[in-house]
Amino acid sequence: MGRKPTITREGLLEIAEAIVRNDGAASLTVDALARAAGISKGGVQYSFASKDDLVRALVRRWTYRFDEMLGAMDDASPGDLVRRYIKVMRSSQAAMNAKMAGLMIAYIRNPQNLEETRQWYRSMFERLGGETKDAQAARVALLAVEGLFLLRIAGIDEDGEWSGFLDDVESVIDRLL
C-alpha cells in the first residue's frame, strides 16, 4: 500500500500562485514549487510534467475563475456584458496583479496557449457582435478595459489609478448606451 499523498494538484496550484504573487513570475520554477510544498521535484512533476504544464494549469485556473465570475452571458446585451466584465475586473484585482500578468505573458509565448487565448477573446467578441451602436460601444469598452489590463502590467497602477480609469470606461459606456 502506497503512502497517502499529502499534497494535491490543487494544493500545488495554490502554492504556485502564492510564489508568483509574492516573488514574481520569474520565481516560479519546479524546484521552487517543490521546496515551498515540502516535496521532491519528482512529486511536482507527477502533477505537472514541466513548467509549461504548471503555467498552463495556473492560467486555465484563473480563466475558469474569471469566467465563473462573469456567469452566463448568452442573453446579456452588449452593454450589460461589458458592465459585468468591468465589475469582474474590479473584483478580481487581487488575482490580476502585475506579477500574475507577467506569468500570462510567459504563457502566451507557447503557440498552443496563444491559440487558446485567441479563442477566448474570439468568443467574447462573438458575444459582442453586431453592427448596432450598442455593440460597437461595448466592443470599444472591452478593448479599453483590456488595454488598461496591459498597461497595468507596465506598472500604471502604482498609485491606484487603475480603478479610476475603469470608472472612466464605465462612465463613457453609460453615456453611450
C-alpha positions as protocol buffer text, in pm:
chain_id: "A"
residue {
  index: 1
  type: MET
  ca { x: 0 y: 0 z: 0 }
}
residue {
  index: 2
  type: GLY
  ca { x: 144 y: 335 z: -107 }
}
residue {
  index: 3
  type: ARG
  ca { x: 186 y: 642 z: 103 }
}
residue {
  index: 4
  type: LYS
  ca { x: -118 y: 869 z: 112 }
}
residue {
  index: 5
  type: PRO
  ca { x: -45 y: 1186 z: -88 }
}
residue {
  index: 6
  type: THR
  ca { x: -2 y: 1489 z: 136 }
}
residue {
  index: 7
  type: ILE
  ca { x: -50 y: 1749 z: -133 }
}
residue {
  index: 8
  type: THR
  ca { x: -288 y: 1764 z: -426 }
}
residue {
  index: 9
  type: ARG
  ca { x: -260 y: 1918 z: -769 }
}
residue {
  index: 10
  type: GLU
  ca { x: -490 y: 2196 z: -649 }
}
residue {
  index: 11
  type: GLY
  ca { x: -272 y: 2245 z: -344 }
}
residue {
  index: 12
  type: LEU
  ca { x: 33 y: 2280 z: -567 }
}
residue {
  index: 13
  type: LEU
  ca { x: -151 y: 2540 z: -775 }
}
residue {
  index: 14
  type: GLU
  ca { x: -231 y: 2736 z: -457 }
}
residue {
  index: 15
  type: ILE
  ca { x: 136 y: 2733 z: -360 }
}
residue {
  index: 16
  type: ALA
  ca { x: 245 y: 2823 z: -715 }
}
residue {
  index: 17
  type: GLU
  ca { x: 5 y: 3116 z: -718 }
}
residue {
  index: 18
  type: ALA
  ca { x: 148 y: 3238 z: -389 }
}
residue {
  index: 19
  type: ILE
  ca { x: 501 y: 3216 z: -529 }
}
residue {
  index: 20
  type: VAL
  ca { x: 403 y: 3428 z: -828 }
}
residue {
  index: 21
  type: ARG
  ca { x: 209 y: 3677 z: -617 }
}
residue {
  index: 22
  type: ASN
  ca { x: 487 y: 3718 z: -359 }
}
residue {
  index: 23
  type: ASP
  ca { x: 802 y: 3683 z: -568 }
}
residue {
  index: 24
  type: GLY
  ca { x: 700 y: 3737 z: -931 }
}
residue {
  index: 25
  type: ALA
  ca { x: 657 y: 3513 z: -1232 }
}
residue {
  index: 26
  type: ALA
  ca { x: 1030 y: 3456 z: -1281 }
}
residue {
  index: 27
  type: SER
  ca { x: 1047 y: 3292 z: -937 }
}
residue {
  index: 28
  type: LEU
  ca { x: 809 y: 3013 z: -1031 }
}
residue {
  index: 29
  type: THR
  ca { x: 1014 y: 2705 z: -1110 }
}
residue {
  index: 30
  type: VAL
  ca { x: 951 y: 2337 z: -1050 }
}
residue {
  index: 31
  type: ASP
  ca { x: 1233 y: 2344 z: -792 }
}
residue {
  index: 32
  type: ALA
  ca { x: 1087 y: 2647 z: -613 }
}
residue {
  index: 33
  type: LEU
  ca { x: 743 y: 2488 z: -604 }
}
residue {
  index: 34
  type: ALA
  ca { x: 884 y: 2162 z: -468 }
}
residue {
  index: 35
  type: ARG
  ca { x: 1071 y: 2349 z: -193 }
}
residue {
  index: 36
  type: ALA
  ca { x: 766 y: 2557 z: -100 }
}
residue {
  index: 37
  type: ALA
  ca { x: 543 y: 2248 z: -94 }
}
residue {
  index: 38
  type: GLY
  ca { x: 796 y: 2043 z: 102 }
}
residue {
  index: 39
  type: ILE
  ca { x: 802 y: 1767 z: -157 }
}
residue {
  index: 40
  type: SER
  ca { x: 1050 y: 1638 z: -413 }
}
residue {
  index: 41
  type: LYS
  ca { x: 1085 y: 1779 z: -761 }
}
residue {
  index: 42
  type: GLY
  ca { x: 954 y: 1442 z: -882 }
}
residue {
  index: 43
  type: GLY
  ca { x: 647 y: 1495 z: -665 }
}
residue {
  index: 44
  type: VAL
  ca { x: 573 y: 1818 z: -851 }
}
residue {
  index: 45
  type: GLN
  ca { x: 644 y: 1655 z: -1185 }
}
residue {
  index: 46
  type: TYR
  ca { x: 393 y: 1383 z: -1101 }
}
residue {
  index: 47
  type: SER
  ca { x: 124 y: 1653 z: -1127 }
}
residue {
  index: 48
  type: PHE
  ca { x: 293 y: 1883 z: -1379 }
}
residue {
  index: 49
  type: ALA
  ca { x: 535 y: 1729 z: -1627 }
}
residue {
  index: 50
  type: SER
  ca { x: 700 y: 2064 z: -1697 }
}
residue {
  index: 51
  type: LYS
  ca { x: 696 y: 2429 z: -1602 }
}
residue {
  index: 52
  type: ASP
  ca { x: 486 y: 2492 z: -1915 }
}
residue {
  index: 53
  type: ASP
  ca { x: 226 y: 2246 z: -1786 }
}
residue {
  index: 54
  type: LEU
  ca { x: 227 y: 2419 z: -1449 }
}
residue {
  index: 55
  type: VAL
  ca { x: 187 y: 2766 z: -1603 }
}
residue {
  index: 56
  type: ARG
  ca { x: -87 y: 2639 z: -1835 }
}
residue {
  index: 57
  type: ALA
  ca { x: -275 y: 2496 z: -1536 }
}
residue {
  index: 58
  type: LEU
  ca { x: -244 y: 2824 z: -1345 }
}
residue {
  index: 59
  type: VAL
  ca { x: -372 y: 3032 z: -1636 }
}
residue {
  index: 60
  type: ARG
  ca { x: -659 y: 2790 z: -1701 }
}
residue {
  index: 61
  type: ARG
  ca { x: -747 y: 2811 z: -1333 }
}
residue {
  index: 62
  type: TRP
  ca { x: -755 y: 3192 z: -1345 }
}
residue {
  index: 63
  type: THR
  ca { x: -954 y: 3191 z: -1669 }
}
residue {
  index: 64
  type: TYR
  ca { x: -1204 y: 2946 z: -1522 }
}
residue {
  index: 65
  type: ARG
  ca { x: -1244 y: 3167 z: -1212 }
}
residue {
  index: 66
  type: PHE
  ca { x: -1289 y: 3475 z: -1428 }
}
residue {
  index: 67
  type: ASP
  ca { x: -1549 y: 3303 z: -1647 }
}
residue {
  index: 68
  type: GLU
  ca { x: -1729 y: 3176 z: -1337 }
}
residue {
  index: 69
  type: MET
  ca { x: -1745 y: 3530 z: -1204 }
}
residue {
  index: 70
  type: LEU
  ca { x: -1882 y: 3654 z: -1539 }
}
residue {
  index: 71
  type: GLY
  ca { x: -2155 y: 3393 z: -1522 }
}
residue {
  index: 72
  type: ALA
  ca { x: -2396 y: 3308 z: -1801 }
}
residue {
  index: 73
  type: MET
  ca { x: -2374 y: 3571 z: -2070 }
}
residue {
  index: 74
  type: ASP
  ca { x: -2576 y: 3426 z: -2356 }
}
residue {
  index: 75
  type: ASP
  ca { x: -2876 y: 3654 z: -2304 }
}
residue {
  index: 76
  type: ALA
  ca { x: -2685 y: 3963 z: -2189 }
}
residue {
  index: 77
  type: SER
  ca { x: -2694 y: 4273 z: -2406 }
}
residue {
  index: 78
  type: PRO
  ca { x: -2353 y: 4400 z: -2523 }
}
residue {
  index: 79
  type: GLY
  ca { x: -2369 y: 4685 z: -2272 }
}
residue {
  index: 80
  type: ASP
  ca { x: -2464 y: 4457 z: -1985 }
}
residue {
  index: 81
  type: LEU
  ca { x: -2189 y: 4213 z: -2079 }
}
residue {
  index: 82
  type: VAL
  ca { x: -1923 y: 4487 z: -2074 }
}
residue {
  index: 83
  type: ARG
  ca { x: -2055 y: 4629 z: -1747 }
}
residue {
  index: 84
  type: ARG
  ca { x: -2032 y: 4281 z: -1595 }
}
residue {
  index: 85
  type: TYR
  ca { x: -1682 y: 4238 z: -1741 }
}
residue {
  index: 86
  type: ILE
  ca { x: -1571 y: 4563 z: -1576 }
}
residue {
  index: 87
  type: LYS
  ca { x: -1730 y: 4457 z: -1247 }
}
residue {
  index: 88
  type: VAL
  ca { x: -1544 y: 4125 z: -1257 }
}
residue {
  index: 89
  type: MET
  ca { x: -1217 y: 4302 z: -1344 }
}
residue {
  index: 90
  type: ARG
  ca { x: -1263 y: 4521 z: -1036 }
}
residue {
  index: 91
  type: SER
  ca { x: -1345 y: 4233 z: -804 }
}
residue {
  index: 92
  type: SER
  ca { x: -1065 y: 4014 z: -930 }
}
residue {
  index: 93
  type: GLN
  ca { x: -789 y: 4271 z: -890 }
}
residue {
  index: 94
  type: ALA
  ca { x: -601 y: 4062 z: -635 }
}
residue {
  index: 95
  type: ALA
  ca { x: -569 y: 3777 z: -884 }
}
residue {
  index: 96
  type: MET
  ca { x: -495 y: 4010 z: -1173 }
}
residue {
  index: 97
  type: ASN
  ca { x: -196 y: 4194 z: -1034 }
}
residue {
  index: 98
  type: ALA
  ca { x: 108 y: 4268 z: -1247 }
}
residue {
  index: 99
  type: LYS
  ca { x: 302 y: 3967 z: -1121 }
}
residue {
  index: 100
  type: MET
  ca { x: 25 y: 3733 z: -1235 }
}
residue {
  index: 101
  type: ALA
  ca { x: 4 y: 3916 z: -1565 }
}
residue {
  index: 102
  type: GLY
  ca { x: 376 y: 3862 z: -1612 }
}
residue {
  index: 103
  type: LEU
  ca { x: 313 y: 3489 z: -1593 }
}
residue {
  index: 104
  type: MET
  ca { x: 41 y: 3534 z: -1855 }
}
residue {
  index: 105
  type: ILE
  ca { x: 299 y: 3683 z: -2092 }
}
residue {
  index: 106
  type: ALA
  ca { x: 516 y: 3375 z: -2049 }
}
residue {
  index: 107
  type: TYR
  ca { x: 209 y: 3159 z: -2108 }
}
residue {
  index: 108
  type: ILE
  ca { x: 120 y: 3308 z: -2445 }
}
residue {
  index: 109
  type: ARG
  ca { x: 471 y: 3252 z: -2580 }
}
residue {
  index: 110
  type: ASN
  ca { x: 366 y: 2892 z: -2637 }
}
residue {
  index: 111
  type: PRO
  ca { x: 173 y: 2872 z: -2970 }
}
residue {
  index: 112
  type: GLN
  ca { x: -85 y: 2630 z: -2828 }
}
residue {
  index: 113
  type: ASN
  ca { x: -153 y: 2858 z: -2534 }
}
residue {
  index: 114
  type: LEU
  ca { x: -169 y: 3161 z: -2760 }
}
residue {
  index: 115
  type: GLU
  ca { x: -435 y: 2988 z: -2968 }
}
residue {
  index: 116
  type: GLU
  ca { x: -641 y: 2912 z: -2654 }
}
residue {
  index: 117
  type: THR
  ca { x: -616 y: 3277 z: -2556 }
}
residue {
  index: 118
  type: ARG
  ca { x: -724 y: 3387 z: -2904 }
}
residue {
  index: 119
  type: GLN
  ca { x: -1023 y: 3154 z: -2888 }
}
residue {
  index: 120
  type: TRP
  ca { x: -1130 y: 3301 z: -2555 }
}
residue {
  index: 121
  type: TYR
  ca { x: -1117 y: 3655 z: -2694 }
}
residue {
  index: 122
  type: ARG
  ca { x: -1294 y: 3549 z: -3014 }
}
residue {
  index: 123
  type: SER
  ca { x: -1578 y: 3412 z: -2803 }
}
residue {
  index: 124
  type: MET
  ca { x: -1601 y: 3744 z: -2617 }
}
residue {
  index: 125
  type: PHE
  ca { x: -1617 y: 3941 z: -2942 }
}
residue {
  index: 126
  type: GLU
  ca { x: -1874 y: 3699 z: -3086 }
}
residue {
  index: 127
  type: ARG
  ca { x: -2093 y: 3778 z: -2787 }
}
residue {
  index: 128
  type: LEU
  ca { x: -2046 y: 4146 z: -2861 }
}
residue {
  index: 129
  type: GLY
  ca { x: -2113 y: 4101 z: -3232 }
}
residue {
  index: 130
  type: GLY
  ca { x: -2340 y: 4308 z: -3445 }
}
residue {
  index: 131
  type: GLU
  ca { x: -2334 y: 4644 z: -3612 }
}
residue {
  index: 132
  type: THR
  ca { x: -2556 y: 4831 z: -3369 }
}
residue {
  index: 133
  type: LYS
  ca { x: -2419 y: 5134 z: -3189 }
}
residue {
  index: 134
  type: ASP
  ca { x: -2456 y: 4948 z: -2860 }
}
residue {
  index: 135
  type: ALA
  ca { x: -2249 y: 4655 z: -2985 }
}
residue {
  index: 136
  type: GLN
  ca { x: -1982 y: 4888 z: -3123 }
}
residue {
  index: 137
  type: ALA
  ca { x: -1965 y: 5085 z: -2797 }
}
residue {
  index: 138
  type: ALA
  ca { x: -1943 y: 4762 z: -2598 }
}
residue {
  index: 139
  type: ARG
  ca { x: -1654 y: 4634 z: -2813 }
}
residue {
  index: 140
  type: VAL
  ca { x: -1466 y: 4962 z: -2770 }
}
residue {
  index: 141
  type: ALA
  ca { x: -1523 y: 4946 z: -2394 }
}
residue {
  index: 142
  type: LEU
  ca { x: -1393 y: 4589 z: -2380 }
}
residue {
  index: 143
  type: LEU
  ca { x: -1084 y: 4692 z: -2575 }
}
residue {
  index: 144
  type: ALA
  ca { x: -1031 y: 4983 z: -2335 }
}
residue {
  index: 145
  type: VAL
  ca { x: -1054 y: 4756 z: -2031 }
}
residue {
  index: 146
  type: GLU
  ca { x: -814 y: 4506 z: -2185 }
}
residue {
  index: 147
  type: GLY
  ca { x: -579 y: 4792 z: -2272 }
}
residue {
  index: 148
  type: LEU
  ca { x: -589 y: 4901 z: -1908 }
}
residue {
  index: 149
  type: PHE
  ca { x: -502 y: 4546 z: -1806 }
}
residue {
  index: 150
  type: LEU
  ca { x: -196 y: 4552 z: -2031 }
}
residue {
  index: 151
  type: LEU
  ca { x: -97 y: 4895 z: -1904 }
}
residue {
  index: 152
  type: ARG
  ca { x: -129 y: 4766 z: -1551 }
}
residue {
  index: 153
  type: ILE
  ca { x: 138 y: 4510 z: -1634 }
}
residue {
  index: 154
  type: ALA
  ca { x: 365 y: 4806 z: -1711 }
}
residue {
  index: 155
  type: GLY
  ca { x: 304 y: 4949 z: -1363 }
}
residue {
  index: 156
  type: ILE
  ca { x: 37 y: 5212 z: -1430 }
}
residue {
  index: 157
  type: ASP
  ca { x: -138 y: 5116 z: -1105 }
}
residue {
  index: 158
  type: GLU
  ca { x: 143 y: 5215 z: -871 }
}
residue {
  index: 159
  type: ASP
  ca { x: -71 y: 5499 z: -736 }
}
residue {
  index: 160
  type: GLY
  ca { x: -405 y: 5317 z: -754 }
}
residue {
  index: 161
  type: GLU
  ca { x: -505 y: 5485 z: -1081 }
}
residue {
  index: 162
  type: TRP
  ca { x: -636 y: 5169 z: -1248 }
}
residue {
  index: 163
  type: SER
  ca { x: -969 y: 5174 z: -1068 }
}
residue {
  index: 164
  type: GLY
  ca { x: -1023 y: 5538 z: -1167 }
}
residue {
  index: 165
  type: PHE
  ca { x: -958 y: 5451 z: -1530 }
}
residue {
  index: 166
  type: LEU
  ca { x: -1216 y: 5173 z: -1507 }
}
residue {
  index: 167
  type: ASP
  ca { x: -1456 y: 5437 z: -1370 }
}
residue {
  index: 168
  type: ASP
  ca { x: -1387 y: 5642 z: -1683 }
}
residue {
  index: 169
  type: VAL
  ca { x: -1469 y: 5348 z: -1911 }
}
residue {
  index: 170
  type: GLU
  ca { x: -1793 y: 5282 z: -1722 }
}
residue {
  index: 171
  type: SER
  ca { x: -1890 y: 5646 z: -1738 }
}
residue {
  index: 172
  type: VAL
  ca { x: -1838 y: 5661 z: -2113 }
}
residue {
  index: 173
  type: ILE
  ca { x: -2025 y: 5335 z: -2174 }
}
residue {
  index: 174
  type: ASP
  ca { x: -2316 y: 5460 z: -1963 }
}
residue {
  index: 175
  type: ARG
  ca { x: -2334 y: 5778 z: -2173 }
}
residue {
  index: 176
  type: LEU
  ca { x: -2321 y: 5583 z: -2499 }
}
residue {
  index: 177
  type: LEU
  ca { x: -2575 y: 5316 z: -2408 }
}
